[in-house]
């Protein structure tokens, strides 16, 4: 360690206070010091850099100065008081904001006040309170746009001063439409074109009778239909026209694939429950789980693999782990998905410490160890599960995060010691144990 010529201990340079002398870089004959910054951080600094004023903080000073400078520039850019924007003169800035943008109270030449955002003023989108057009509108009288024929210019104006025209629709209704909407083709009717009248039309085994009660709830028009079998149902107009729905569900019964006796994970299909899904007519099957419970499950859930047990497969082991951690007052999160993990895969449990992940716990059910070879539980499914586990293991190795993997065979004997890093025999990589 270099012997300093000047006593630096205890002296303050900018935001830095010298704590003690420390080892410097190799082949550097300068004295180095450990300093404490006002923000709480500690850094090593060369003595000459401190005395010359080259280093005055851990870096936070530069950040604060940059933030202050950017704020001043931003304030200068948006200081619009007294400025004129066509027919508007800015009077004051309001405390509220709209989508993060400042709002200014402006006085229009007509005498009205109008609140406008910074963006709308600077871009020229809004130039008046709406009392006058921002330009002299081109005469659209007599022109036809879709089902609309322009009759005359109205005194009404949009908030940006855009002209509004009186139009007559082919259906006979008259509406006021902004000139911009006419020219862009945004509006081509009074609204009647949106709802096509399907009454009396036939789609598969369905005959449309009247407008359905479900219409107007954000999913388009619904129509009440009578099926050839005599049942009535309400169907979305789009599903009728694209052929998605062609019956009340009875048509689906004619093409039902019999999966009685087939196995899907831990579920064995016993029989058709006789129930059908509303609308689609999907079959609901009665199934028996390996644990002895019986449940009624949709066919699509079985075939897609969404459901492979009565619930015991996913809940029993995880619920026991959850209970043990909760009783021990160990902080954790379930179904934790790190943002930087490939495929956004989820860990069963993330044990937390001071808001950060301390280690992961995975409860490996029977599907992680073997497959039955029937239904959805195939070798391909098993390989995907193994691959997913490998990806998560590799992630933990790279990030140096410990991971405990509990096998399903340990369920009965599972205890808190199995879930704690210091005592768990199932810690995947012992080099991470603390």
TAUR-V279135 format. One record per residue. N is the residue number from 1. RES is the residue in three letters. PSI is psi in whole degrees, 0 to 359 (NA if undefined). Layout:
# TAUR-V279135
N&RES&PSI ; N&RES&PSI
This chain:
# TAUR-V279135
1&UNK&132 ; 2&UNK&137 ; 3&UNK&117 ; 4&UNK&150 ; 5&UNK&338 ; 6&UNK&136 ; 7&UNK&115 ; 8&UNK&345 ; 9&UNK&128 ; 10&UNK&348 ; 11&UNK&154 ; 12&UNK&133 ; 13&UNK&104 ; 14&UNK&242 ; 15&UNK&0 ; 16&UNK&136 ; 17&UNK&127 ; 18&UNK&126 ; 19&UNK&309 ; 20&UNK&163 ; 21&UNK&146 ; 22&UNK&173 ; 23&UNK&137 ; 24&UNK&191 ; 25&UNK&156 ; 26&UNK&145 ; 27&UNK&17 ; 28&UNK&116 ; 29&UNK&13 ; 30&UNK&153 ; 31&UNK&136 ; 32&UNK&148 ; 33&UNK&144 ; 34&UNK&122 ; 35&UNK&149 ; 36&UNK&125 ; 37&UNK&159 ; 38&UNK&334 ; 39&UNK&352 ; 40&UNK&344 ; 41&UNK&158 ; 42&UNK&137 ; 43&UNK&160 ; 44&UNK&132 ; 45&UNK&141 ; 46&UNK&139 ; 47&UNK&318 ; 48&UNK&326 ; 49&UNK&326 ; 50&UNK&312 ; 51&UNK&327 ; 52&UNK&353 ; 53&UNK&13 ; 54&UNK&330 ; 55&UNK&118 ; 56&UNK&1 ; 57&UNK&179 ; 58&UNK&358 ; 59&UNK&344 ; 60&UNK&332 ; 61&UNK&317 ; 62&UNK&320 ; 63&UNK&315 ; 64&UNK&319 ; 65&UNK&320 ; 66&UNK&318 ; 67&UNK&319 ; 68&UNK&320 ; 69&UNK&317 ; 70&UNK&322 ; 71&UNK&319 ; 72&UNK&319 ; 73&UNK&318 ; 74&UNK&319 ; 75&UNK&321 ; 76&UNK&321 ; 77&UNK&326 ; 78&UNK&12 ; 79&UNK&96 ; 80&UNK&3 ; 81&UNK&129 ; 82&UNK&350 ; 83&UNK&152 ; 84&UNK&135 ; 85&UNK&93 ; 86&UNK&260 ; 87&UNK&358 ; 88&UNK&138 ; 89&UNK&125 ; 90&UNK&128 ; 91&UNK&316 ; 92&UNK&161 ; 93&UNK&131 ; 94&UNK&156 ; 95&UNK&330 ; 96&UNK&163 ; 97&UNK&159 ; 98&UNK&112 ; 99&UNK&37 ; 100&UNK&352 ; 101&UNK&143 ; 102&UNK&148 ; 103&UNK&132 ; 104&UNK&138 ; 105&UNK&120 ; 106&UNK&147 ; 107&UNK&122 ; 108&UNK&156 ; 109&UNK&338 ; 110&UNK&352 ; 111&UNK&349 ; 112&UNK&153 ; 113&UNK&148 ; 114&UNK&133 ; 115&UNK&125 ; 116&UNK&143 ; 117&UNK&161 ; 118&UNK&315 ; 119&UNK&315 ; 120&UNK&329 ; 121&UNK&310 ; 122&UNK&326 ; 123&UNK&348 ; 124&UNK&11 ; 125&UNK&324 ; 126&UNK&123 ; 127&UNK&359 ; 128&UNK&178 ; 129&UNK&355 ; 130&UNK&2 ; 131&UNK&342 ; 132&UNK&153 ; 133&UNK&151 ; 134&UNK&346 ; 135&UNK&174 ; 136&UNK&112 ; 137&UNK&143 ; 138&UNK&137 ; 139&UNK&118 ; 140&UNK&4 ; 141&UNK&132 ; 142&UNK&345 ; 143&UNK&154 ; 144&UNK&133 ; 145&UNK&102 ; 146&UNK&243 ; 147&UNK&3 ; 148&UNK&134 ; 149&UNK&124 ; 150&UNK&129 ; 151&UNK&306 ; 152&UNK&165 ; 153&UNK&133 ; 154&UNK&170 ; 155&UNK&348 ; 156&UNK&144 ; 157&UNK&149 ; 158&UNK&170 ; 159&UNK&335 ; 160&UNK&9 ; 161&UNK&4 ; 162&UNK&143 ; 163&UNK&149 ; 164&UNK&132 ; 165&UNK&145 ; 166&UNK&126 ; 167&UNK&151 ; 168&UNK&129 ; 169&UNK&156 ; 170&UNK&337 ; 171&UNK&351 ; 172&UNK&341 ; 173&UNK&151 ; 174&UNK&136 ; 175&UNK&157 ; 176&UNK&129 ; 177&UNK&138 ; 178&UNK&142 ; 179&UNK&324 ; 180&UNK&320 ; 181&UNK&326 ; 182&UNK&312 ; 183&UNK&326 ; 184&UNK&349 ; 185&UNK&13 ; 186&UNK&322 ; 187&UNK&121 ; 188&UNK&4 ; 189&UNK&176 ; 190&UNK&354 ; 191&UNK&347 ; 192&UNK&334 ; 193&UNK&339 ; 194&UNK&328 ; 195&UNK&99 ; 196&UNK&131 ; 197&UNK&114 ; 198&UNK&4 ; 199&UNK&132 ; 200&UNK&345 ; 201&UNK&156 ; 202&UNK&133 ; 203&UNK&104 ; 204&UNK&240 ; 205&UNK&6 ; 206&UNK&137 ; 207&UNK&124 ; 208&UNK&130 ; 209&UNK&308 ; 210&UNK&173 ; 211&UNK&136 ; 212&UNK&159 ; 213&UNK&342 ; 214&UNK&353 ; 215&UNK&148 ; 216&UNK&19 ; 217&UNK&29 ; 218&UNK&3 ; 219&UNK&23 ; 220&UNK&187 ; 221&UNK&142 ; 222&UNK&146 ; 223&UNK&137 ; 224&UNK&128 ; 225&UNK&152 ; 226&UNK&126 ; 227&UNK&156 ; 228&UNK&337 ; 229&UNK&352 ; 230&UNK&343 ; 231&UNK&155 ; 232&UNK&147 ; 233&UNK&158 ; 234&UNK&128 ; 235&UNK&142 ; 236&UNK&140 ; 237&UNK&319 ; 238&UNK&324 ; 239&UNK&332 ; 240&UNK&313 ; 241&UNK&328 ; 242&UNK&3 ; 243&UNK&7 ; 244&UNK&319 ; 245&UNK&122 ; 246&UNK&3 ; 247&UNK&178 ; 248&UNK&354 ; 249&UNK&343 ; 250&UNK&331 ; 251&UNK&327 ; 252&UNK&330 ; 253&UNK&330 ; 254&UNK&339 ; 255&UNK&22 ; 256&UNK&130 ; 257&UNK&125 ; 258&UNK&113 ; 259&UNK&19 ; 260&UNK&131 ; 261&UNK&348 ; 262&UNK&154 ; 263&UNK&137 ; 264&UNK&100 ; 265&UNK&241 ; 266&UNK&5 ; 267&UNK&133 ; 268&UNK&123 ; 269&UNK&124 ; 270&UNK&309 ; 271&UNK&169 ; 272&UNK&126 ; 273&UNK&345 ; 274&UNK&353 ; 275&UNK&154 ; 276&UNK&151 ; 277&UNK&136 ; 278&UNK&135 ; 279&UNK&295 ; 280&UNK&335 ; 281&UNK&15 ; 282&UNK&143 ; 283&UNK&142 ; 284&UNK&121 ; 285&UNK&147 ; 286&UNK&124 ; 287&UNK&153 ; 288&UNK&129 ; 289&UNK&158 ; 290&UNK&339 ; 291&UNK&354 ; 292&UNK&345 ; 293&UNK&148 ; 294&UNK&139 ; 295&UNK&155 ; 296&UNK&123 ; 297&UNK&142 ; 298&UNK&146 ; 299&UNK&318 ; 300&UNK&328 ; 301&UNK&326 ; 302&UNK&310 ; 303&UNK&327 ; 304&UNK&347 ; 305&UNK&5 ; 306&UNK&322 ; 307&UNK&122 ; 308&UNK&10 ; 309&UNK&176 ; 310&UNK&354 ; 311&UNK&342 ; 312&UNK&332 ; 313&UNK&321 ; 314&UNK&338 ; 315&UNK&324 ; 316&UNK&303 ; 317&UNK&313 ; 318&UNK&323 ; 319&UNK&325 ; 320&UNK&317 ; 321&UNK&315 ; 322&UNK&317 ; 323&UNK&317 ; 324&UNK&318 ; 325&UNK&321 ; 326&UNK&317 ; 327&UNK&333 ; 328&UNK&6 ; 329&UNK&37 ; 330&UNK&125 ; 331&UNK&133 ; 332&UNK&164 ; 333&UNK&138 ; 334&UNK&152 ; 335&UNK&51 ; 336&UNK&128 ; 337&UNK&105 ; 338&UNK&140 ; 339&UNK&336 ; 340&UNK&14 ; 341&UNK&130 ; 342&UNK&130 ; 343&UNK&6 ; 344&UNK&42 ; 345&UNK&156 ; 346&UNK&141 ; 347&UNK&143 ; 348&UNK&315 ; 349&UNK&140 ; 350&UNK&112 ; 351&UNK&126 ; 352&UNK&152 ; 353&UNK&115 ; 354&UNK&39 ; 355&UNK&1 ; 356&UNK&155 ; 357&UNK&125 ; 358&UNK&313 ; 359&UNK&167 ; 360&UNK&152 ; 361&UNK&128 ; 362&UNK&127 ; 363&UNK&108 ; 364&UNK&103 ; 365&UNK&185 ; 366&UNK&332 ; 367&UNK&343 ; 368&UNK&348 ; 369&UNK&332 ; 370&UNK&175 ; 371&UNK&154 ; 372&UNK&336 ; 373&UNK&4 ; 374&UNK&152 ; 375&UNK&225 ; 376&UNK&336 ; 377&UNK&73 ; 378&UNK&175 ; 379&UNK&325 ; 380&UNK&318 ; 381&UNK&318 ; 382&UNK&317 ; 383&UNK&322 ; 384&UNK&321 ; 385&UNK&316 ; 386&UNK&317 ; 387&UNK&318 ; 388&UNK&317 ; 389&UNK&320 ; 390&UNK&321 ; 391&UNK&318 ; 392&UNK&322 ; 393&UNK&317 ; 394&UNK&323 ; 395&UNK&314 ; 396&UNK&323 ; 397&UNK&315 ; 398&UNK&321 ; 399&UNK&357 ; 400&UNK&47 ; 401&UNK&123 ; 402&UNK&149 ; 403&UNK&131 ; 404&UNK&127 ; 405&UNK&114 ; 406&UNK&120 ; 407&UNK&150 ; 408&UNK&337 ; 409&UNK&346 ; 410&UNK&4 ; 411&UNK&309 ; 412&UNK&320 ; 413&UNK&3 ; 414&UNK&131 ; 415&UNK&175 ; 416&UNK&326 ; 417&UNK&331 ; 418&UNK&343 ; 419&UNK&358 ; 420&UNK&137 ; 421&UNK&316 ; 422&UNK&336 ; 423&UNK&352 ; 424&UNK&128 ; 425&UNK&358 ; 426&UNK&15 ; 427&UNK&123 ; 428&UNK&316 ; 429&UNK&107 ; 430&UNK&346 ; 431&UNK&344 ; 432&UNK&351 ; 433&UNK&143 ; 434&UNK&NA
